[in-house]
Amino acid sequence: MAIKTLIFDFGNVIGFFDRKVAARQLAGLADSGQEGRILEFLESDPDGFRYELGQVDCSWMINRLRNEFGIRGTDQTIRKAYSDMFAKNRAVCDLVPEFKKDKRLLLLSNTNPMHFEQLETCFQDTLSLFDALILSHQAGSRKPDKNIYELSLGKANAAPEECCLIDDLAENIRAAGKLGIRGIVYHPGIDLLQTLKNMA
């Protein structure tokens, strides 16, 4: 069955990110010796997941960073240090206009308000081509939770088997597959056009 709707992950698909960059930038605003602790926080602290689920707001997160690591600066300075860690994946971004010609495009991302504010600025030309954006902090759900895939299907205008999720994590592909959504585990170098043709 032909794919009618493509559901793109953002991180390491549309754009690359590097939490080490954010940790280094935040550490530059903090007391010395904090970079390792900040990186650990960015990678695995439960409050980061709460922020991605919209359970805490930007002011709460900024104050958490200040209180936990002694980070100084204006809110805007901290926002930039926290968020300025993304780079375009040209191999995928350059294909999005081609896919747009005959497919519905959705973005499905585990993200938070500060990160998405950065993405809206730096990826505006690519994001403007998407028909709908499903963002974890707005949905109150994050991959691989079932609810966020069901929300995506509600915006897909296609049957599950006519949808394909392109994500860098096999776990997310497997979870989507339980609802009938087809999937491609993305990695740099993969030929997306050919892979999708092979799925038709």
PLY file of the C-alpha trace (Angstrom):
ply
format ascii 1.0
element vertex 200
property float x
property float y
property float z
element edge 199
property int vertex1
property int vertex2
end_header
0.00 0.00 0.00
1.35 3.42 -0.97
2.60 5.79 1.72
0.44 8.92 1.83
1.72 10.56 5.04
5.28 10.85 6.31
5.77 11.42 10.03
9.23 12.82 10.73
11.09 12.82 14.00
13.16 15.97 14.44
16.25 15.06 16.47
18.96 13.38 14.39
16.60 13.27 11.41
15.58 16.80 10.35
18.33 18.28 12.48
21.22 17.12 14.58
21.68 18.16 18.20
24.56 17.99 20.64
23.80 18.28 24.34
27.53 18.63 25.01
27.36 22.01 23.27
24.49 23.14 25.50
26.27 21.84 28.61
29.43 23.73 27.68
27.49 26.94 27.02
25.57 26.70 30.29
28.76 25.85 32.18
30.24 29.09 30.86
27.55 30.92 32.85
28.06 28.85 36.02
30.59 28.21 38.74
33.59 26.22 37.52
33.48 22.45 37.28
29.79 22.19 36.41
29.92 21.01 32.78
29.79 17.28 33.56
26.93 17.66 36.01
25.01 19.87 33.60
25.44 17.34 30.79
24.16 14.56 33.03
21.15 16.71 33.90
20.40 17.47 30.22
20.64 13.82 29.26
18.71 12.06 31.98
17.18 14.18 34.75
13.46 13.48 35.29
12.73 17.21 35.28
13.88 17.33 31.65
11.22 14.78 30.77
8.64 16.74 32.77
9.56 19.82 30.75
9.11 17.86 27.51
5.66 16.83 28.72
4.64 20.42 29.47
4.38 19.71 33.20
6.72 22.59 34.09
7.21 25.87 32.23
10.25 27.78 30.98
10.57 29.97 34.06
10.57 26.90 36.27
13.31 25.25 34.20
15.46 28.38 34.09
15.21 28.76 37.86
16.06 25.06 38.28
19.24 25.60 36.26
20.13 28.68 38.29
19.54 27.00 41.64
21.13 23.65 40.79
24.29 24.83 39.04
24.78 28.47 40.01
24.08 29.63 36.46
24.03 33.40 36.08
22.68 35.71 33.39
19.38 36.99 32.07
16.60 34.61 31.19
17.32 35.23 27.51
21.03 34.47 27.93
20.21 31.17 29.64
17.58 30.30 27.03
20.13 30.75 24.25
22.82 28.71 26.04
20.30 25.93 26.70
18.88 25.82 23.18
21.57 26.80 20.67
22.78 23.26 19.89
21.02 22.32 16.65
22.34 21.96 13.09
20.46 21.15 9.91
20.69 17.69 8.42
20.89 18.86 4.83
20.45 15.32 3.49
16.91 15.28 4.88
15.99 18.98 4.80
16.72 19.10 1.07
14.32 16.18 0.48
11.38 17.67 2.39
10.24 19.90 -0.53
10.28 16.82 -2.79
8.19 14.79 -0.35
5.80 17.73 0.01
4.77 17.41 -3.65
2.71 14.26 -3.12
2.62 13.44 0.59
1.21 14.89 3.77
4.02 15.77 6.18
3.86 15.65 9.98
6.56 16.45 12.51
6.47 14.32 15.67
9.01 15.46 18.24
9.89 15.00 21.88
10.82 18.60 22.57
10.26 21.50 24.95
9.31 25.17 24.56
12.84 26.61 24.67
14.16 24.11 22.17
11.22 24.55 19.84
11.59 28.33 19.95
15.13 27.82 18.63
13.91 25.40 15.95
11.23 27.82 14.76
13.97 30.39 14.15
16.67 28.20 12.62
14.51 25.69 10.71
11.63 27.93 9.66
12.05 27.21 5.94
11.78 23.45 6.51
9.15 23.47 9.27
6.86 25.69 7.20
6.41 22.79 4.77
4.85 20.51 7.38
1.09 20.13 7.52
1.01 19.59 11.28
3.42 19.66 14.20
2.90 17.21 17.06
5.10 18.37 19.94
5.39 16.50 23.20
5.18 19.58 25.43
1.87 20.54 23.79
0.50 17.00 23.58
1.36 16.07 27.18
2.75 12.81 25.83
6.10 11.77 24.36
7.40 8.94 22.23
7.20 6.01 22.65
3.88 6.53 24.47
0.84 5.27 22.56
-1.12 8.52 23.02
1.20 10.66 20.94
1.05 8.22 18.02
-2.75 8.20 18.21
-2.69 11.99 18.12
-0.48 11.84 15.03
-2.88 9.47 13.30
-5.67 11.93 14.01
-3.78 14.49 11.91
-2.48 12.11 9.25
-5.54 12.03 6.95
-4.55 8.47 6.11
-4.89 4.94 7.44
-2.07 3.76 9.74
-0.62 1.49 7.06
-0.48 4.50 4.71
1.73 6.35 7.20
5.45 6.00 7.70
7.39 7.22 10.74
11.00 8.20 10.08
12.84 8.18 13.41
16.39 7.48 14.53
15.29 5.25 17.44
14.12 1.70 16.77
12.14 1.80 20.01
9.95 4.56 18.61
9.45 2.72 15.33
8.38 -0.44 17.18
5.88 1.49 19.30
4.34 3.12 16.23
4.19 -0.27 14.53
1.85 -1.54 17.23
-0.74 0.86 15.82
-0.08 -0.21 12.25
2.21 2.70 11.33
5.07 1.65 9.11
8.56 2.87 9.88
12.11 3.58 8.80
14.95 3.71 11.31
16.93 6.69 10.06
20.71 6.89 10.06
23.03 9.19 8.09
23.69 7.76 4.65
20.36 5.99 4.23
18.66 6.56 0.87
15.23 7.72 2.03
13.80 8.08 -1.46
14.70 4.55 -2.45
13.67 3.09 0.91
10.24 4.65 0.58
9.90 3.42 -3.00
10.66 -0.08 -1.79
7.83 0.18 0.76
5.17 1.05 -1.83
0 1
1 2
2 3
3 4
4 5
5 6
6 7
7 8
8 9
9 10
10 11
11 12
12 13
13 14
14 15
15 16
16 17
17 18
18 19
19 20
20 21
21 22
22 23
23 24
24 25
25 26
26 27
27 28
28 29
29 30
30 31
31 32
32 33
33 34
34 35
35 36
36 37
37 38
38 39
39 40
40 41
41 42
42 43
43 44
44 45
45 46
46 47
47 48
48 49
49 50
50 51
51 52
52 53
53 54
54 55
55 56
56 57
57 58
58 59
59 60
60 61
61 62
62 63
63 64
64 65
65 66
66 67
67 68
68 69
69 70
70 71
71 72
72 73
73 74
74 75
75 76
76 77
77 78
78 79
79 80
80 81
81 82
82 83
83 84
84 85
85 86
86 87
87 88
88 89
89 90
90 91
91 92
92 93
93 94
94 95
95 96
96 97
97 98
98 99
99 100
100 101
101 102
102 103
103 104
104 105
105 106
106 107
107 108
108 109
109 110
110 111
111 112
112 113
113 114
114 115
115 116
116 117
117 118
118 119
119 120
120 121
121 122
122 123
123 124
124 125
125 126
126 127
127 128
128 129
129 130
130 131
131 132
132 133
133 134
134 135
135 136
136 137
137 138
138 139
139 140
140 141
141 142
142 143
143 144
144 145
145 146
146 147
147 148
148 149
149 150
150 151
151 152
152 153
153 154
154 155
155 156
156 157
157 158
158 159
159 160
160 161
161 162
162 163
163 164
164 165
165 166
166 167
167 168
168 169
169 170
170 171
171 172
172 173
173 174
174 175
175 176
176 177
177 178
178 179
179 180
180 181
181 182
182 183
183 184
184 185
185 186
186 187
187 188
188 189
189 190
190 191
191 192
192 193
193 194
194 195
195 196
196 197
197 198
198 199
